Amino acid sequence: MIIKKAEFVVSNTDPGKCPVTEKPEFAFVGRSNVGKSSLINMLTNFNDLAKVSGAPGKTRLINHFNINDEWFLVDLPGYGYAKALRSSREKWLIFIKKYLRVRENLFCVFALIDSRHEPQALDLEFMNWMGENGVPFAMVFTKTDKLSDKQLDKNLSAYKTEMLKTWEELPPLFVTSAEKKLGRDEMLTFIGDIVRKN
């Protein structure tokens, strides 16, 4: 897929105010500081589409972007941001989960996971919640250029082992690096196949 157009459409905290459309949507979510904005910019090849910040917790709204007039990319707030007020974290999680439950044209959530760490309870809980609520998702491991191939294999295996304790089969899985553009073609092909079928 060649991305020729990527434009911001709207930000809000109310799923009822999201664009009225039947175009497929693909949402990106993960723990704060997982590298979500960098990954979105790498995928679209628009370097300032999502605001990259050194401080985690920058995204606090549901952000819709129109891609090629064919589908929507949705940038969701990060969860688990320790420095935010607990009330703020809980509020973000409430509207994130509401959006994921009610958005009928949501075809896939890309659940971003920092590949440098062993399985994190928050990530596993969030993915299990999506499974329990019938939300289709794929696992996306980020920042893979920051560790050795051996350590990456070890961490991926640990996540797979943990997931298979409660899942009969694993969801789609992507290995990415925003810096090296790793995983870009695979993710765009995955999205493109869904868009063409719908």
Secondary structure, DSSP 8 states (H G I E B T S, - for coil): -----EEEEEEES-GGGS----S-EEEEEEBTTSSHHHHHHHHHT-TTSS---SSS----SEEEEEETTTEEEEE---B--TTS-HHHHHHHHHHHHHHHHH-TTEEEEEEEEETTSS--HHHHHHHHHHHHTT--EEEEEE-GGGS-HHHHHHHHHHHHHHHTTT-SS---EEE-BTTTTBTHHHHHHHHHHHHHH-
